[in-house]
Amino acid sequence: MGFWRKECTKTILQRCCTYKEEPNLYKQSTSSYEDSTLLTKILIHISFWILQFLACVNETLFSWTKIKEKHRHGYLPLHDKMFSYYLRYIVHRVVDCWSYPICSAPGGVVELRNRTRNGLGQPFYYTGSTTKCINLASYNYLGFAETTGPCADAAVKSIYTYGISTGSTRQKNGTCPIHDELEELVAEFLGVEDAVVFGMGFATNTLNIPFILNEECLVISDEKNHNSLILGIKLSGARIKVFKHNNTDDLEQLLQKAIYFGQPDQDGNFKQWKKIFVFVEGIYSMDGTICRLPEIVALKKKYKAYLYLDEAHSSGAMGKTGRGVVEYFGCSPKDIDIWMGTFTKSFGSTGGFIAGSRKFITHVRDHSYASRHAWAMSPPLAAQAIASMRTIMGKDGTDEGQNRLKKLARNTRYFRRRVEQMGLIVHGNQDSPVVPILVYFWCKIAILTRTLMKENIAIIGVGYPATSLTEMRVRICLSSAHTKEQLDHALEVLDKMADELGLRYSRKAIDYTPIDYYKIITHHDL
């Protein structure tokens, strides 16, 4: 075993010398991360444990008030005890801060169904009224979530040809000409040889990854990767190592160890991994960060690993022509081994795609679980994706796609800088349309979200365990459908609430220097 490890060490050194990244070749990305103070972290933990203590007291003294199901004597509970406990004493207090029912298209403005309840833990009921709000909660980056226009017309028209559903999987009788057209368009859009589309974005990861990997493969995954990636890797049986978020030094160390130590073996024998994959996302939807793709590509080439890039949030939203983080950084599409994306965030549709080499995609199309067992993408949704993608590519004969991309970039830069000027802590990249604003406490999430709702502004609160206990936040999703006036109104209310709730945690100086909305970006910034 010692001989093999010495040989692997030589291999690592040889690989380190055979690939050199060209300096200053790629676009430099600017990210913002400011940690909370030690005092804030202490107060967060104190408030959380006070709540836990009071909940325990209530559980002990008033256990007789619990409702017990009839005819369940001797049954084990369906739900985990701690899950039920957390649900009753924390989630039910703030559950009205998300999962809003809507009754309109989720555009720049959305109509919400008003609801109320009689107490904590009680079900909601609708009041019969609705409220129109500025929509800062939905993923609608390019504003294609519309009920009128060329995209909506194309979706309606396709129903008269193909109906609503194919009634089958892709492998049986579920493939229509419109699916072939969409796959060809996706491949052209990304600059790859081929692509295959599926009916659900989440399932695109969870049902294809187990087909790609097996127990002899190693996945090195970013710690902030989406649950669909994590679930797919678990289902595959592959071993997984996690590297610190966007930390390429940690990633390189794990790659070196993977090559040096190989697969774990009870007999102490050395065996190399069959394949080593690096899994990353383009934009991380909870943190607003953009992956350090040029450095990751350099490591992938250096150590001969495969790269799986999830561009669910970045495809259509980043780059001069909307082709994602690959275009944003100026990387080559050939550097990406497996390219995943969805039609839900930027294209106003639903479903997902896998793109790459023609040989690989043919193999996926013929044998993957998503092709064999999952229902084919609905034809009108495919038509919507085609129409919106053609608009982005300029194939509709207009500048509408470019105008939407520029407006999204302008809205993103403008909103982020204005929030930072207020002394609020904002995480993520300056060009990411996902804007997390750190508020740290459950009570502040609840008050801020409810107050903004009264001001006809819809946002989403996100807390533990979706985030760490010390990084709870509200998340704002920007769109090209937002006007400057809508953003200014939201910023004005946020500024007011920052004083009332004590949200100015940033150690940077407050600066209200006017920002020119129309000059905040140039074509080079896209």
Helices and strands as residue ranges (DSSP letters): H 2-18, E 31-32, H 38-61, G 63-65, H 81-86, I 87-91, H 92-94, G 95-97, E 109-116, E 125-135, H 150-162, H 177-190, E 194-198, H 201-206, H 209-212, E 217-222, H 227-236, E 239-243, H 248-261, E 275-281, H 293-302, E 306-310, H 325-329, G 333-335, E 338-342, E 352-356, H 358-367, H 369-373, H 379-393, H 400-421, E 428-429, E 434-438, H 442-454, E 457-458, E 460-462, E 473-477, H 484-501, G 517-519, G 523-525
